[in-house]
Amino acid sequence: MSSHRATKSGLGADIEKKQEQKWDDMEDEGVPQAVCDWINAVLDDPNDVCEDAGWQTIHRFLKDGSRLCRVANVLLESEGQPGIKFSRNQSAFFCMDNIGKFLKVAENYGVKRNDLFQVRRVHENHLHT
């Protein structure tokens, strides 16, 4: 889809370049590995591990939203609250619904709406932009 878009130029290109550099710097600092390590620790499932940490790996690991819902459930259940129901169906509708459920839990948990990502950014792999 993005291959059909015009290439950015001027200020838009400069902003995109700075954003990409920020993501690259975080990758160099080991942030993706720390994210994978944290998710693996929370989920504690040796049969379902985020490996080979990089932003693309994290995207593939979280894309369907089911693991995000499982993380939310661990947090909710640790506070004695019921977990959320989610789907393992791989259709876009169910995946985006799962991600939305996670975001609602995160917001209720105290994460500010401005600090949350948008559903499509995870599902469509637009985390960097």
matplotlib code that plots the C-alpha trace (Angstrom):
import matplotlib.pyplot as plt

x = [0.0, 2.7, 4.5, 1.7, 2.3, 4.4, 7.8, 7.9, 10.0, 11.0, 9.9, 7.9, 11.0, 13.1, 10.6, 10.3, 14.1, 14.4, 11.7, 13.4, 16.7, 15.0, 13.8, 17.3, 18.9, 16.5, 17.3, 21.0, 20.4, 18.7, 15.1, 13.5, 15.3, 14.2, 10.6, 10.7, 12.3, 9.6, 6.8, 8.4, 8.7, 5.0, 3.6, 5.9, 5.2, 8.2, 6.1, 5.3, 8.4, 9.4, 12.8, 15.4, 14.3, 13.9, 11.0, 9.8, 9.9, 7.9, 5.4, 4.9, 4.6, 2.0, 0.1, -2.9, -3.4, -3.9, -0.5, -1.3, -4.6, -2.7, -0.4, -3.4, -4.9, -1.8, -2.0, -5.7, -5.6, -2.7, -5.1, -7.9, -9.9, -11.3, -9.4, -10.7, -11.9, -10.1, -10.0, -7.2, -8.9, -6.4, -8.9, -8.2, -11.4, -10.6, -7.0, -7.8, -10.6, -8.0, -5.6, -8.4, -9.3, -5.7, -5.6, -8.8, -7.3, -4.1, -6.0, -8.1, -4.8, -3.6, -1.7, -2.6, -4.4, -1.7, 0.9, -1.0, -0.5, -3.3, -4.8, -3.8, -0.2, 0.3, -1.9, -0.5, 3.1, 3.2, 4.9, 7.8, 5.7]
y = [0.0, 2.5, 1.7, 3.7, 6.9, 9.8, 10.1, 12.7, 15.8, 19.0, 19.3, 16.0, 14.1, 15.7, 14.8, 11.2, 10.9, 12.2, 9.7, 6.8, 7.9, 7.8, 4.3, 3.3, 4.8, 2.9, -0.3, 0.3, 0.9, -2.5, -1.3, -3.9, -6.7, -5.2, -5.0, -8.7, -9.7, -7.9, -9.5, -12.9, -12.5, -11.3, -14.1, -16.7, -19.2, -21.1, -22.2, -18.7, -16.5, -13.2, -14.0, -12.2, -8.8, -6.1, -3.8, -6.0, -9.1, -7.3, -6.2, -9.8, -11.0, -8.5, -8.0, -10.1, -8.5, -11.8, -11.5, -7.9, -9.2, -11.9, -9.2, -7.2, -10.3, -10.9, -7.4, -7.5, -10.9, -9.8, -7.2, -9.7, -8.4, -10.6, -10.9, -9.8, -12.1, -12.1, -13.9, -15.9, -15.5, -14.0, -11.8, -8.1, -7.3, -9.6, -8.6, -4.9, -5.6, -7.4, -4.5, -2.1, -4.1, -4.0, -0.2, 0.2, -1.8, 0.2, 3.5, 2.2, 1.1, 4.7, 5.1, 8.5, 8.3, 10.5, 7.9, 5.0, 3.8, 3.6, 0.2, 0.4, 1.3, -2.1, -4.1, -2.5, -2.1, 1.7, 1.8, 3.8, 6.6]
z = [0.0, 0.9, -2.4, -4.1, -2.1, -3.3, -1.7, 1.0, 0.4, 2.2, 5.9, 5.7, 4.6, 7.3, 10.0, 8.8, 8.7, 12.3, 13.4, 11.7, 13.3, 16.7, 16.1, 14.9, 18.0, 20.2, 18.4, 18.8, 22.6, 22.8, 23.4, 21.2, 23.0, 26.4, 25.1, 24.0, 27.3, 29.3, 27.2, 27.5, 31.3, 31.6, 29.5, 30.9, 28.1, 26.8, 23.8, 22.7, 22.8, 21.1, 19.7, 17.6, 18.9, 16.4, 15.6, 12.7, 15.0, 17.7, 15.0, 13.8, 17.4, 18.5, 15.2, 16.0, 19.4, 21.2, 23.0, 24.0, 25.5, 27.3, 28.8, 29.8, 31.4, 33.5, 34.8, 35.4, 37.1, 39.4, 40.8, 41.2, 38.2, 35.5, 32.3, 28.9, 26.2, 23.0, 19.7, 18.1, 14.7, 12.2, 10.3, 10.4, 12.2, 15.1, 15.3, 15.4, 18.0, 20.2, 19.9, 20.8, 23.9, 25.0, 24.5, 26.6, 29.4, 29.2, 29.4, 32.4, 33.9, 33.8, 30.6, 29.0, 25.7, 24.1, 25.1, 23.5, 19.9, 17.4, 16.5, 12.8, 13.7, 15.2, 12.8, 9.7, 10.9, 11.1, 14.5, 13.2, 11.6]

ax = plt.figure().add_subplot(projection="3d")
ax.plot(x, y, z, "-o")
ax.set_aspect("equal")
plt.show()
